[in-house]
Amino acid sequence: MDTIGYDTTFGAAFIGFGCSAVLLGNLSSQMYQYFRRYPQDRPFYKALVAALWILEVVDSAFIAYAVYFYLVTNWGNPLILIERAQWSLILQVTLGATAGAIVKACFAMRVWRFSNCNIWITSLILLLTFGQLGMACVYTVQAFQLANLTKLADLKVVGTISLGLGVATDIVTALALCYFLRNLRTGYSKDDSLVNRLTIYALNTGVITSAISLATVILYDMMPENFIFMGFYFVLSKLYANSFLATLNTRRVVRGRGTDNDQTTMPTFLMLDKATRMGSQLDPETATGTVVTVEVGVHREVSIHNDYSQPYAVAL
């Protein structure tokens, strides 16, 4: 036990908890903005936001309890590492995976709508999503059976598969969105510039979470004896939740729809209808400069001006 490094064990867990607490604060701020700016959104989405926030609060409470247990209650007692892992530290794995699965399922619905109901790619994303959640549950069950905390390395295979599925889910989702976004290209510079911005947005959403997931996998495989990987995992689910709320709060509302001043709310999920397909085939010479409404992702709306003779709606 003389070789135990406090910096790479308790210190790493403490830093991870601090970072996750900051992200929880940012998530709370985004939730407040959401309910304040979009009071007429569908109850389903309001309940989803509230449930996700509650899940993250409980997740942070479990992390805080585990950190307090190891750094305060057992201060100066390195022998605590050879005892069974603290229960809240183990259950946090499943809570974090559950929050991530909710967000990924919502992004899968983005792909479903945006791809004109492509069942194959959507099914693949959902399969990866719930596959990771299932492996996280297996990891939790097996972790309760470990003799002590230092034996977490024995679960390397299960943990690597779970985190690897998370990386794959983020990559497939981002690539699918980018691929189907290309179908919106019309040849008009203004429209294509919007598509390019949406593509970058989709890539950034997947790159950040994929990078943290991949870093967690690498650290867990290379240094399973310390808690550096644990610090990265603490912030992972908060990143997913923040990306989801950011998507909600960055909507651009057209003609007041979805705002306090409107009596009706447009559906958040819109099908890519036939009018969209027909719009790109109109003769540019007959264009009249009408307004085109685009709803970004599951929750983001922007307005662009096009030279088509009739307006149409697109779900991104």
C-alpha positions in Angstrom: 0.0 0.0 0.0 3.0 2.3 0.2 3.0 2.6 -3.6 -0.5 4.2 -3.7 -0.5 7.6 -5.2 -3.0 10.0 -3.7 -2.8 12.3 -6.7 -3.8 9.6 -9.2 -6.5 8.0 -7.0 -8.3 10.3 -4.6 -7.0 13.4 -6.3 -8.2 12.3 -9.7 -11.6 11.4 -8.3 -11.9 14.8 -6.6 -11.0 16.7 -9.7 -13.5 14.7 -11.7 -16.2 15.5 -9.1 -15.4 19.2 -9.3 -15.6 19.3 -13.1 -18.9 17.4 -13.0 -20.3 19.9 -10.4 -19.4 22.8 -12.7 -21.2 21.0 -15.6 -24.2 20.4 -13.4 -24.4 24.1 -12.6 -24.3 24.9 -16.3 -27.0 22.3 -16.9 -29.2 23.9 -14.2 -28.8 27.3 -15.8 -29.7 25.9 -19.2 -32.8 24.2 -17.8 -33.9 27.4 -16.2 -33.5 29.2 -19.6 -35.4 26.5 -21.3 -38.5 26.7 -19.1 -38.3 30.4 -19.2 -38.0 30.8 -22.9 -40.2 27.9 -24.1 -43.1 27.6 -21.7 -45.4 26.3 -24.4 -43.3 23.3 -25.5 -45.0 20.0 -25.4 -45.3 18.4 -21.9 -43.4 15.4 -23.0 -40.3 17.5 -23.7 -40.6 19.5 -20.5 -40.9 16.2 -18.5 -37.9 14.8 -20.4 -35.8 17.9 -19.5 -36.9 17.7 -15.8 -36.2 14.0 -15.6 -32.8 14.4 -17.1 -31.9 17.1 -14.7 -33.2 15.1 -11.7 -31.1 12.1 -12.9 -28.0 14.2 -13.1 -28.6 15.7 -9.7 -28.9 12.2 -8.2 -25.8 11.1 -10.1 -23.9 14.1 -8.7 -25.1 13.3 -5.2 -23.9 9.7 -5.5 -20.5 11.0 -6.7 -20.3 13.5 -3.9 -21.2 10.9 -1.3 -18.4 8.6 -2.6 -15.8 11.4 -2.7 -16.8 12.4 0.9 -16.6 8.8 2.0 -13.1 8.3 0.7 -11.6 11.8 1.3 -13.3 12.9 4.6 -14.7 9.9 6.4 -11.6 7.8 5.7 -9.1 10.6 5.5 -5.5 9.2 5.9 -6.7 5.6 5.6 -5.3 4.1 2.4 -6.4 0.7 3.5 -10.0 1.7 2.5 -8.9 0.8 -1.1 -8.6 -2.8 -0.2 -12.2 -2.9 1.0 -15.3 -3.3 -1.1 -16.1 -0.4 -3.3 -18.5 2.2 -1.9 -22.1 1.5 -3.2 -22.8 5.0 -4.5 -19.6 4.9 -6.6 -20.8 1.7 -8.3 -24.4 2.8 -8.8 -23.2 6.1 -10.4 -22.0 4.0 -13.4 -25.5 3.0 -14.2 -27.0 6.4 -13.6 -24.5 8.1 -15.9 -25.1 5.5 -18.6 -28.9 6.0 -18.3 -28.6 9.7 -18.7 -26.4 9.2 -21.7 -28.8 6.7 -23.2 -31.7 9.1 -23.0 -29.8 11.8 -24.8 -28.5 9.4 -27.5 -32.1 8.1 -28.0 -33.2 11.6 -28.6 -30.4 12.2 -31.1 -31.4 8.9 -32.8 -34.9 10.4 -33.3 -33.2 13.4 -35.0 -31.6 10.9 -37.4 -35.0 9.2 -37.9 -36.8 12.3 -38.9 -34.0 13.9 -40.8 -33.3 10.7 -42.8 -37.0 10.4 -43.8 -37.5 7.5 -41.5 -34.5 5.4 -42.3 -35.1 2.4 -40.1 -31.7 0.8 -40.6 -29.4 3.6 -39.4 -31.8 4.5 -36.6 -32.0 0.9 -35.4 -28.2 0.7 -35.5 -27.9 3.8 -33.3 -30.5 2.6 -30.9 -28.9 -0.8 -30.8 -25.6 0.7 -29.9 -27.2 3.0 -27.3 -29.1 0.3 -25.4 -26.2 -2.1 -25.8 -24.0 0.3 -23.9 -26.6 0.7 -21.2 -26.9 -3.0 -20.9 -23.2 -3.5 -20.6 -23.1 -0.7 -18.0 -25.7 -2.6 -15.9 -23.6 -5.7 -16.2 -20.5 -3.8 -15.0 -22.5 -2.5 -12.0 -23.6 -6.0 -11.0 -20.1 -7.4 -11.3 -18.6 -4.5 -9.4 -20.7 -5.2 -6.4 -19.1 -8.7 -6.4 -15.5 -7.4 -6.3 -13.5 -8.0 -3.2 -12.0 -4.5 -3.1 -11.8 -1.3 -5.1 -8.4 -2.2 -6.6 -10.0 -5.1 -8.4 -11.7 -2.8 -10.9 -9.1 -3.8 -13.4 -10.8 -7.3 -13.5 -13.8 -5.7 -15.2 -11.7 -4.3 -18.0 -13.4 -6.3 -20.7 -16.9 -5.3 -19.7 -16.0 -1.7 -19.1 -14.1 -1.4 -22.4 -17.0 -2.8 -24.4 -19.5 -0.4 -22.7 -17.4 2.7 -23.3 -16.5 1.5 -26.8 -20.1 1.2 -27.7 -20.6 4.8 -26.5 -17.8 6.0 -28.8 -19.3 4.1 -31.7 -22.8 5.5 -31.0 -21.5 9.1 -31.1 -19.5 8.6 -34.2 -22.4 6.9 -36.1 -24.9 9.5 -35.1 -22.6 12.4 -36.1 -21.8 10.8 -39.5 -25.4 10.0 -40.2 -26.5 13.5 -39.6 -23.7 14.9 -41.8 -24.6 12.4 -44.5 -28.3 13.3 -44.6 -27.6 17.0 -44.2 -26.0 16.8 -47.7 -29.5 16.1 -49.1 -30.5 19.7 -48.2 -27.9 21.2 -50.5 -29.7 23.2 -53.2 -26.9 25.0 -55.0 -27.8 28.3 -53.5 -24.9 29.8 -51.4 -27.1 31.0 -48.6 -28.8 27.6 -48.2 -25.6 25.7 -48.5 -23.8 27.9 -45.9 -26.6 27.0 -43.4 -26.2 23.3 -44.2 -22.4 23.7 -43.6 -23.0 25.3 -40.2 -25.4 22.5 -39.3 -22.9 19.9 -40.3 -20.2 21.5 -38.1 -22.7 21.7 -35.3 -23.5 17.9 -35.6 -19.8 17.1 -35.8 -19.0 19.2 -32.7 -21.7 17.5 -30.7 -20.3 14.1 -31.4 -16.6 14.9 -31.3 -16.6 16.2 -27.7 -18.5 13.3 -26.2 -16.6 10.8 -28.3 -13.3 12.3 -27.3 -14.1 12.0 -23.6 -15.4 8.5 -24.0 -12.3 7.4 -25.9 -10.1 9.0 -23.4 -11.9 7.1 -20.6 -11.4 3.8 -22.5 -7.7 4.4 -23.1 -7.0 5.5 -19.5 -9.0 2.6 -18.1 -7.1 0.1 -20.3 -3.7 1.6 -19.7 -4.0 2.6 -16.0 -6.8 0.6 -14.4 -5.0 0.8 -11.0 -5.7 4.5 -10.6 -8.8 6.6 -10.7 -8.0 9.0 -13.6 -10.4 7.2 -15.9 -13.0 7.6 -13.2 -12.6 11.4 -13.2 -13.3 11.5 -16.9 -16.4 9.2 -16.5 -17.8 11.6 -13.9 -18.1 14.4 -16.5 -19.3 12.3 -19.4 -23.0 12.1 -18.7 -23.0 15.8 -17.8 -21.6 16.6 -21.3 -24.4 14.6 -22.9 -27.1 16.4 -20.9 -25.6 19.8 -21.6 -25.4 19.1 -25.3 -29.1 18.1 -25.3 -30.2 21.3 -23.4 -28.0 23.4 -25.6 -29.8 22.0 -28.6 -33.1 23.0 -27.1 -32.0 26.5 -26.1 -30.4 27.4 -29.4 -33.6 27.3 -31.4 -34.4 30.2 -33.6 -38.2 30.8 -33.6 -39.9 31.8 -36.8 -43.0 34.1 -36.6 -43.2 33.7 -32.8 -43.9 30.0 -32.9 -43.0 28.3 -29.6 -42.6 31.6 -27.8 -44.6 33.2 -25.0 -46.5 35.3 -27.5 -47.8 32.4 -29.5 -51.0 30.4 -28.7 -49.9 27.3 -30.7 -46.7 25.4 -30.7 -45.2 23.7 -33.7 -44.3 20.0 -33.2 -40.7 19.6 -32.2 -40.2 16.6 -34.4 -41.2 17.3 -38.0 -41.2 14.8 -40.8 -39.2 15.6 -43.9 -42.2 15.9 -46.2 -42.7 15.7 -49.9 -42.8 19.4 -50.2 -39.1 19.5 -49.2 -38.2 17.1 -51.9 -40.3 19.0 -54.5 -38.9 22.4 -53.4 -35.4 21.7 -54.6 -36.7 20.7 -58.0 -38.5 24.0 -58.7 -37.3 26.1 -61.6 -35.0 28.9 -60.2 -36.3 31.2 -62.9 -39.8 31.1 -61.4 -38.6 31.9 -57.9 -40.4 34.5 -55.9 -38.2 34.8 -52.8 -40.3 33.1 -50.2 -39.3 32.2 -46.7 -38.2 28.7 -45.9 -38.5 27.4 -42.3 -36.0 25.0 -41.0 -36.2 23.2 -37.7 -32.8 22.2 -36.5 -32.3 18.8 -34.8 -35.1 17.9 -32.5 -35.3 21.3 -31.1 -33.6 24.0 -33.1 -35.3 26.4 -35.5 -33.8 28.9 -37.9 -35.2 30.9 -40.7 -33.6 31.2 -44.2 -34.6 32.9 -47.3 -34.7 30.9 -50.5 -35.8 31.5 -54.1 -38.5 28.8 -54.2 -42.0 29.6 -55.1 -43.5 28.0 -52.0 -42.4 27.6 -48.3 -41.6 24.2 -46.8 -40.4 22.8 -43.5 -37.4 20.6 -42.8 -36.5 18.7 -39.6 -32.8 18.5 -38.9 
